[in-house]
Amino acid sequence: MAILCSICQDYLTERPQALRAEEDVIMCALTCGHLFHRVCVSQWFNIGAAAGRRRQARTFLLTMRSRISNGDEEGDRMVRQDRDLKKVTEENLRLHAQQEELRQQLQRARSTLEEEVVAHDNLKMEYGQAASRCETMQNELQDGKDMKLAIGTATKCTGKIGGRKRMLLKLTEMKTQYDETLGQVQQLKNMVEKLQLQDARRRQKIVIYKHPCCMEKLPGKQGASKPTAGRLLVNGNGFLD
């Protein structure tokens, strides 16, 4: 009966192609009950082992490739996060520097405003003093006018009254006093005009600093605003209206 090798499909009595010339044809049986050429069985086991190793190597390479790919993605994600963190940090530093600069500008504006308020109060006090002096000068000037009228009357009566020289001397003194009073009134008028000009300039600065974007409540003021002084009006003769 002719029996075939289940591996090479040749008859067991024939020499298989894998058998070298110096080797003899040897048959073997496995536990499954099949008959094979021994060289075919040995070659089959070697090929199976190599295939198994190739499968293991392929599985290892695929696993490593997956890990490397995942590692690259994780690395890219970390790089992006680090770049975003750096941008956020730089933006925070820029905003902090801008906030510090604005705080210093606000502090300087507040100091300037406090100085202007103090100067405005001083100017208001000077206004009060100037108004008092103007009132005094006005009374003196009125007295001078009355005195001038009396001088005119006395001059008409000098021919009828004795002591003409004494009367003329008195009249000269009164005229000198009247001229001095007029000079003081003119000086006071000039001073008031100068103070009014300074006050107008300070008012303009205070209005600028009281803008809502720059104005803050001064400490201890409880939201109360600073009193402002009205204009001190002086007519053409140097009197208060």
C-alpha positions in Angstrom: 0.0 0.0 0.0 1.4 3.4 -1.0 1.4 6.0 1.9 1.9 9.7 1.3 3.8 12.1 3.6 1.2 14.6 4.9 3.8 17.4 4.6 5.5 17.0 1.2 2.8 14.8 -0.3 5.4 12.4 -1.7 5.4 8.6 -1.1 7.2 7.7 2.1 9.5 5.4 0.1 10.7 8.2 -2.1 13.3 10.7 -1.2 11.9 14.1 -0.3 13.3 17.2 -1.9 14.5 18.6 1.4 16.6 15.6 2.1 20.3 15.9 1.4 22.1 13.3 -0.8 24.2 11.8 2.1 21.1 11.3 4.3 18.9 8.3 4.3 15.2 8.2 4.0 13.7 7.9 7.5 10.0 7.7 8.4 8.5 8.7 11.7 5.1 8.7 13.3 3.6 11.3 15.6 1.1 10.9 18.4 -1.6 11.8 16.1 -1.0 8.6 14.1 0.2 10.1 10.8 3.4 9.1 9.1 5.9 11.6 7.8 9.4 11.9 6.5 11.6 12.8 9.5 13.3 15.6 7.5 9.8 17.0 6.6 8.7 16.9 10.2 12.0 18.6 11.4 11.7 21.3 8.8 8.0 21.9 9.6 8.8 22.3 13.3 11.7 24.7 12.5 9.5 26.8 10.2 6.7 26.9 12.8 9.1 28.1 15.5 10.5 30.7 13.2 7.0 31.8 12.3 6.1 32.0 16.0 9.1 34.2 16.6 8.2 36.3 13.6 4.7 36.7 15.0 6.0 37.7 18.4 8.4 40.2 16.8 5.6 41.6 14.7 3.4 41.9 17.8 6.2 43.6 19.7 6.9 46.0 16.9 3.2 46.9 16.5 3.0 47.5 20.3 6.1 49.7 20.3 4.9 51.6 17.3 1.6 52.3 19.1 3.4 53.3 22.2 5.7 55.6 20.2 2.8 57.1 18.4 0.9 57.7 21.6 4.1 59.1 23.1 4.5 61.5 20.2 0.9 62.7 20.6 1.4 63.1 24.4 4.6 65.0 23.7 2.9 67.3 21.2 0.1 67.9 23.7 2.6 68.8 26.4 4.5 71.1 24.0 1.3 72.9 23.1 0.4 73.2 26.8 3.8 74.6 27.6 3.5 77.1 24.8 0.1 78.2 25.9 1.3 78.5 29.5 4.2 80.7 28.4 1.8 83.0 26.4 -0.6 83.3 29.4 2.4 84.0 31.7 3.7 86.7 29.4 0.2 88.3 29.1 -0.2 88.3 32.9 3.2 90.0 33.3 2.2 92.6 30.7 -1.1 93.3 32.3 0.5 93.5 35.7 3.0 96.1 34.4 0.2 98.0 32.8 -1.8 98.0 36.0 1.2 99.2 38.0 1.7 102.1 35.5 -1.9 103.1 35.7 -1.8 102.9 39.5 1.2 105.3 39.5 -0.5 107.7 37.1 -3.6 107.7 39.3 -1.4 108.4 42.3 0.3 111.3 40.6 -3.1 112.7 39.4 -4.5 112.4 43.0 -1.4 114.2 44.4 -1.8 116.9 41.8 -5.5 117.2 42.5 -4.9 117.6 46.3 -2.3 120.3 45.6 -4.8 122.1 43.3 -7.5 121.9 45.9 -5.2 123.4 48.6 -4.1 126.1 46.2 -7.8 126.8 45.4 -8.6 127.1 49.1 -5.7 129.5 49.6 -6.9 131.5 46.6 -10.4 131.6 48.0 -9.0 132.9 51.3 -7.1 135.6 49.4 -10.3 136.5 47.7 -12.0 137.0 51.0 -9.1 139.2 52.2 -9.2 141.2 48.9 -12.9 141.6 49.2 -12.6 143.0 52.8 -9.9 145.4 51.6 -12.0 146.5 48.7 -14.9 147.2 51.0 -12.6 149.2 53.3 -11.1 151.1 50.3 -14.6 151.7 49.0 -15.6 153.3 52.3 -12.4 155.4 52.4 -13.0 156.4 48.8 -16.5 157.5 49.7 -15.1 159.5 52.6 -12.6 161.0 50.1 -15.5 162.0 47.8 -17.2 163.6 50.8 -14.0 165.3 51.7 -13.5 166.5 48.1 -17.0 168.0 48.2 -16.1 169.6 51.5 -12.9 171.0 50.0 -14.9 172.5 47.2 -17.3 174.1 49.6 -14.5 175.3 51.9 -12.6 176.8 48.9 -15.6 178.9 48.1 -15.8 180.1 51.6 -12.0 180.8 52.1 -12.6 184.5 51.2 -15.0 184.8 54.1 -13.0 182.7 56.7 -9.8 183.7 58.3 -6.7 181.7 58.3 -6.6 181.1 54.5 -3.1 179.6 54.6 -4.1 177.0 57.3 -7.1 176.0 55.3 -5.1 175.6 52.1 -2.6 173.4 53.9 -5.4 171.2 55.2 -6.9 171.0 51.8 -3.6 170.0 50.3 -3.2 167.2 52.8 -6.7 166.0 52.1 -6.1 166.0 48.4 -2.9 164.0 48.9 -4.7 161.5 51.0 -7.4 161.2 48.4 -4.8 160.6 45.6 -3.2 157.9 47.7 -6.5 156.2 48.3 -7.2 156.2 44.6 -3.7 154.6 44.0 -4.4 151.9 46.5 -7.7 151.1 45.0 -6.1 150.8 41.5 -3.4 148.5 42.9 -6.1 146.4 44.6 -8.1 146.2 41.4 -5.0 144.9 39.5 -4.4 142.3 42.2 -8.0 141.1 42.1 -7.8 140.8 38.3 -4.6 138.7 38.6 -6.2 136.5 41.2 -9.2 136.0 39.0 -6.9 134.9 36.1 -5.1 132.4 38.4 -8.3 131.1 39.7 -9.7 130.5 36.2 -6.6 128.5 35.3 -6.8 126.4 38.5 -10.5 125.8 37.9 -9.7 124.4 34.5 -7.2 122.0 35.9 -9.6 120.9 38.7 -12.3 120.2 36.1 -9.9 118.0 34.2 -8.9 116.0 37.3 -12.5 115.6 38.4 -13.3 113.6 35.3 -14.8 110.2 36.3 -11.9 108.2 34.8 -9.4 110.0 37.0 -11.3 111.2 40.0 -11.3 109.3 43.2 -12.7 110.3 46.6 -10.1 111.9 48.8 -9.5 110.0 52.1 -11.6 111.3 55.0 -13.9 113.4 52.7 -16.8 110.9 52.9 -17.7 111.7 49.3 -18.1 115.4 50.0 -16.9 117.7 47.2 -14.6 120.6 47.6 -16.4 124.0 47.9 -15.7 126.3 44.9 -15.3 130.0 45.1 -17.4 132.3 42.9 -16.0 135.1 40.8 -15.1 138.3 42.6 -16.7 141.0 40.5 -15.2 144.5 40.4 -16.7 147.3 38.5 -14.8 149.9 36.5 -14.2 152.1 39.6 -12.6 149.2 41.5 -15.7 148.5 43.7 -17.4 145.2 44.5 -20.7 144.7 42.6 
